[in-house]
Amino acid sequence: MATPATVAPAADTAASRKEQRRVLGATLVGTTVEWYDFLIYANAAAIIFAAQYFGPLGEENPQLAQILSYASIGISFLFRPFGAVLAGWVGDRFGRRMVLMLTLGLMGVVTTLIGLLPNYASIGVWAPIILVVLRILQGISAGGEWGGAAMMAVEHAPRHKRGVFGAYPQIGVPVGMLLATGVLGTVSLLLDDEQFAAWGWRVPFLVSFVLIFVGFYIRRKVAESPAFEELKKKGKAQAPLRQLFGQEFGTVLKAALAFAGNNAAGYMIVGGFILGYTTTTLDMNREMMLLIITVASVSWIFTTLLSGSLSDRIGRKPTYLIGYVLQFVWVIPMFLAIDTANPWLILCAVLVYTVSLGLTYGLQSAMFAEMFPAHIRLSGVSIAYAVGAIVGGAFSPMIAQLLVGETGWLGSVGVYLMVMAVISIIAVLSIGETRGAPLTQAEEDEEPARA
C-alpha cells in the first residue's frame, strides 16, 4: 500500500489546466454514457422485463418473474471481474485511454442490441437467453470502464485535488441515472401504457446509439495519464496479476469491502428496487416515482462532489465513515417512509439517503488510486471495484425482493443494508489514511522535501 503523506498545495505540473478540463469532461461524459446504458437496463428490469422476457413464469408466480428479472441485473456483476482483468491488462500495458474507448464502444453496441431484441412472445425461450448474454457483455464493459476513467482523472490531478478530480467519473452514475430516468420518464409520459409496453420502453435503449458517438468524440482528444507515460518510459508498463494477487491481495479485499456497502445501498435506487416496489406493490404512479428518482439523482451529484472535496480536506477515511454511519442510521426510517406511499415523504427520505451515497462514493477514485503502486494500479482498482460490486450490489435488488416476500416488512431491507454498512466500516477502519500518497516517481522524489 502507498505511504500516506502530508498534504500541501502543489503546483500543477502534471498537465495544463486546459488538459485537466478535457480529462474531467471526458471521464464525466464517458462514464455518464456508460452508466446511462447500464442503468436503463435496471429501470427496465424493474418495470417491464418481467412481463416481456419472463412472462410464462409471471402467469403463475408474478413475484418469481420479478425476482428473475432482478437476477438478470445481478448476473452481469459476476462477469465484472473478467472485464476488470481485461481492462487492467490493457490499461497497465497499453494505457488508460485505450480502455476508455474500448469499454464505451462495447457498452453502446450491446445496449442498442437490447433495444432491438424480440421478446418472449416473438421468439420464445431464446429471448431471455439472449437478454442475459447481452447483460453479461454489459457487465464485462462496466467492469473495465470505471477503473480506466477513475485513473485518468486521478493521475492527471494536482496532488491536493485528487478527491475532487476523482469525483468527476463518480458522478457519471447519478448523471447517468438522471439521464436514464429522464428519458424513460419522458417516453412513459408521452405514451399510454399499451404503447409503452409494446415498443416505447425500447426507445431509451436505442438512444444509446447516438450517445456513444458523443462519448467517442470527447474522449478521442484526451492525453494519456502522466503516471502511465512515466511507466512506459521506464519499460514497466505491464500487468503483473501474479504480483497483484500475491502481494496486494489484502489491499484488493479491503478496497472491495469498503465499497460493498455503498454499492448495495446505491442499487436500491439504480438497480430499480425502489421504483419497482412503489409502482407494483404500492401501485404508485410510475411518472411520479421517476420524477422523484430524477430529483434524487441531482442531489446525488452534489453530494458526490462534496465527498471528493471533503476528502481532500479532512481525509479519505473520515469522509467514508461519516457516510456509512449516516447510511446505518437512516436506511430503516427511509424504507418506513417509502411504505407510506406518500410521495413527499418518499422524496425527503430518498434525498437524505443520497447524502450517505455521495459521501461513500465520491472519494473512492482517489482512495483506490492511492492504495496501489502505479504498475498494477489499474488492475488493482478495477478488480477491487468489480469484487466490491459483486459482494454489494450484484443481487441487492433481488435480495431486497426476497426479504420483503418472506417477511412482509420493507424495513427488513433496511436491516440488510445496515449489515452491509457495518462490513464496510470495518474494512475502512483497517485501511491507513491514503490522502496525498505519491502516485508517480516524481511525487515520491518530493517526499523528503515534504516531510
N, C-alpha and C positions, 0 to 999 in steps of 0.2 A: 504494500500500500504506500502511496506517496506520503511524504512527511509534511505535516502542516507547517505553514509559515506565517509570520506576522504580516498582516495585510496593510499595505500603504499604497496610495495612488501612484501609478506609474505612467510614464509617457507611453503613448500608443505607438509602439514600434512594429507591431505585428502586421498592420495593414493601414491603409489610408482610411479616413472617415468615409469617403465615398465607397470604398470596397466593403467596409463594415456594413454600411447601409444596404449594399447589394446582397451581402451574405444574409443579413437579417430578413430582407424581403424574400430571398429565395427559399430559406428554410421555413419561413412562415407560410408562404403561398404553397410550397410543395407539400408540407405536412397537412395544410388545410384541405387541399385536393385529395390527398391520400386518405385522410380521415373522413372526409365527406363520403368517399366511396365506401369506406369500411362501415360507417355508421348508418348510411342509408339502408344497408342490409339489416342492421339491428332493428331499426324502426319498422321495416317491412316485416321482419320476423315476428315482431310484437303484434302487428295488426292485420297481416294479410297472408303470410306464408303457411300458417296452419291450415287454412281453408284451400289455398291454391295448390300446395305441394304435398300436404299430409292429410288430404281430405278424407280418404276411406277410414282412417283411424278416428278422425273427428266425428264421424257419424255415430260411432258407438261410445266414444270417450273423448269429448272435446278437450278436457284438461290434458290427456295424454298427447293429443295432437299439438297442443300449445307447448308442452314440455319438449317434444321433439323439435319443434320449430326453434325454441331457445337453445336446444342442444346443438343445432346446426350453427349457431353463433359460436358456441364454445369449442367445437371441434377444430376450428381454424387455429385456435391458440396452441393446440398440440403440435402444429407444424411451424409455429413461430421460431422455435429454437433452430430448426433446419434453415429457415430464412436468415436467422441471425448468424449461423455458422457460415453460410454462403456469403452474406454481406460482409462479415468480418474478414473472410479470406480475401474477397475482392478489395475491400476498403483498406486493409492493412498492407496489401501488396500493390494495388494499382491506384489507390486514392479514394478519398471520401466522395469526391464529386461524381465518380462513375457510379457509385452506389445510389446516389440521389436520382440519377437519370434512369437506371435500370428498374428500380422499385416503383418509381412513378409510372413508367410505361406499363409494367405488368399489372398494377392495380387498375389503371384506367381501362385496359383491354378487357380484363375479367369482369369489371363492373358493367361495362357495356353489354357483354355477353349475357349476364344475368338478366338484364332488361329485355333481352330478346328470347329468353328461354321459354319454350312452351310449358304449360302447367300439366298437372296430373291428368286432367280431363282430356288432354290432347295426346300425350304420349305415354301415359301410364307410369309405371314404376321408374322408368328412365328419368322422369322429371326430377324427383328428389335426389336420385343418384348423381345426375349431372350438377344439380344445385350444390350438393355437398362438395363435389370435386372443385367447382369454381370457388366455393368458400375456402377450401383448403389453399388454393392458389392465392386468395386474398391474404390468408394467414402468413404464407411464405413472404409475400411482399411487405406486409406490415412488420414482420419480424426483422426485416432488413432496413426499412425506411427510417425508423426512429433513431437508431444509432448513428447513421450517416449524417442526418440532419443535425442532431444534437452535437456531434463532434465538430462539424463545420462551424456551428455558431460559437461554441465554447473555445475552440482552438484559435479562432480569429479574434476573440475578445481581449480587451485590456484586462490585465490580471485582477484588478479591483472591481471589474464589472461583469465577471463571468456569470453570476447569478442572473443578472438582467438579460444578458445576451442569450444565455441558455434557456430563458423563459419563453423566447420567441417561438422556437419549434414546439414548445409545450402548449402554447395557446392554439396551435393548429387543431387540437382536439376540440375545445369549446367552439372555435370559429367554424371548424368542420361540422360540428353538431348544429350550430346556428344556421349554417347554410343548408344542411340536410333537412332539418325540421322546417326551415323556411320554405324550401322548395316543395317538400311533401305537404306542408300546410296549405300552400297556395293552390297546388293541384287538387287537394281534398276540398278546398273551399269552392273552386270553380266547377267541380263535377259533382253529380249526385252519387249516392252510394253504389249504384249499379254500374255506372261508368268507371268509377274509381276501381272497383273490384275487377272489371273486365279488362281495362287497359291503362287506366290513369296511374296506377302505382308504378308502372314501368317508366314513366317519364323521368323521374329523378335519376334513375339508373342511366338512361340514355344521355342525360345532361352531362354526365361524366366524360363523354367523348369530346365535348367542347372544352371542358375544364382542363383536360390533360394537355392540350396544346398551350394553354395559358401557363401551366406549370413548366413545361419544357422551355418555353420562350424565356421565362425569367431565370431558370436555373442554368441555362446554357452559357451564360456570361460569368458565372461565379468562378473565382480563382480557387485553386487547391489550398487546403489548410496549411498554415506555416509549419505545424508540427509534423505533418506528413512529408512536406518538402524537405525538412531537416533530416528525417529518417532516410529519404530516398538518396540524398547526397552522401549519407554515410553508408549506404548499402544495407540498411536494416529494415527496409520496407517489406515485411513478410508477416505471416500469420502463424506463429508457433502455438497451435492449440494445445500441444503437449505441455508446453510451459504454462499456459493459462490454467489448465486443469490440474497440473502437477504442483504449481507454486502459488496460484492465486484462486484455488477452488473456494477457500473460505471467504475471500473477498467477493466472489461471484454470488455465493449463497447469502451473505449478509446484505448485499445490494438488492438481490431478488426479494428477500423477505421484507426489506424496508419499503419496497414498492408495492408489495402484495395487498396491504390493507387499503391503500389508495385505489388500486385497480378494482378491487371487489366493490368498494363504495361507489366508484365512478360508473361502473357498469349497471348500477341500479337505474341510472339515467340514460347513459349512452347505449347500454345493452337492451333498452326498451322495456324493462320490467315495470317501472312506474307508469309509463304510457300504456302498456298492455293491461295492467291491473285496473287502472282507473277507467279505461274505456270499455273493458269487457266485464270484469267482476262488478265494478261500481256503476257501469253504464253511463259514464260521464261523456260529455261532448268531445269528440276527437279534436276538433279545431281549437277548442278551449285549452285542452291539455298540450297540444303542440305549441300554442302561444305561451303557455307557462314555461315549457321547456326551452323555448326560444329566449325568453327573458332570463331564465336561469343560465343559459349559455353566455349571455352578455356579462352577467355577474361573475361567472367563472373565468372569463377572460381577464377581468381586472384583478381578481384575487390571485390568479396565476402570476401575473406580472408583479403584484405586490410581494408574492413569495420570493421571486428572484431577487428583487431589490432588498427585501428584509434579510435574506440570507447573506447578501454582501455586507450587511451592516452588523448583524448580531451572530452570524454563523449559520452553517447548514443544519447542524443538529438541533439547536433551539427552535428554529423555524419548523422543522419536521415535527418536533414533539408538541409544539403548540397546536398544529393542525390535527395531529392524531388524538390529542386529548379532547379537542372540540368534537371530533367525529365520535369518540366514545360516549361523550355526554349527550350528543344531540340526536343520534340515529333513532332511538325509540320514540322520543317526542315527535320526530318528523313523521314516522310511519303512523303514529296515532292520529296526527293531523291529516294525513292523506286519507285515512279510513273514514273521516267525517264527510268526504266528498264535497267539502266546501272549497271552491276554487281559491278564495282569498287566503284561507288558512294553508292550503297546499302551496300556494305561491310563496308565502312568507317562510314556510318551513323549508322549502327547497332552496330559497335564496341563502338562508343561513347555512344550509348544507354545502353550498358551493364555496363558502369560505374555507371549510375544512378541506374540501377537494383541492382548491387552488393552493393552499399553504403546503400541502403534501405532494404537490406535483411540479410547481414552477421551478423549484430549486434542483430538481432531480438531474437535469443535464449536467450542471456544473459539478454537483457532488459525485456523480458517477465518473465523470471525466477525471476528477482529481483522485479517484481511488485506484486507477490503473496506470501502469507505465505506458509510454507512447506506442511502443512497437506491438503491443497487444491490446491497446485501448479500445479500438472499435469492436474487436471480437469480444472483449470483456463486457463492455457496456451493453452491447446488443444481446448477448446471451443472458446476462443478468436481467435485462428488461423482459426478454421473452419468457424466462423461467418465472419471474415475478408475475407476469400476466397469466400464466397457467395456474399458479397457486392462487392468485387473487381473482381475476375477472373472468376466466375462461368459462366457467359454468355457474357463476354467481346468479344470473337471472334464472337459470334452471333450478338451482338450489333454493332460491327465494320462492319460486313457484311450488316446489315440493314442500317446503316448510309451511307455507300458507295452506296448502291442501291437507297436510297432516294435522296441523294444529288448529286451523281455522282462525288464527290470530296473526294479523300483519306485523305486530310487534316482534314476533319470532325472527323476522328478517333483521330487525334491529339488533337482536342478541347475537346473531351470526356476524354482523358487521362489527360489533363490539369486540368479539373474539379476534377477528382479523386485525383490528386496530391494536390490540394488546400484542399480538405476534409481531407487528411491525415496530411497535415501540421498543420491544426487547431487542430487535435487530438494530434499530437506530442507536440505542444505548451502547451496543457492542462496537460501534464504528467510531474511530477517533475523528475529531474535527478536521475537515479537509480544506476549509476555506483558504485560498491563497497558495495551495500546494503547487510546486512547479510542474508545468506541463511540457516544457521543452528544455533542451540543454542550455539555451541562453538564460532561461529563468533559473535553472539550477546554478549557473555560474554567478547569478546575482545574490545567491543565498548568503555568502559570507558578509557582503556589504549590508544586507538587510537585517542580519542577526543583531 
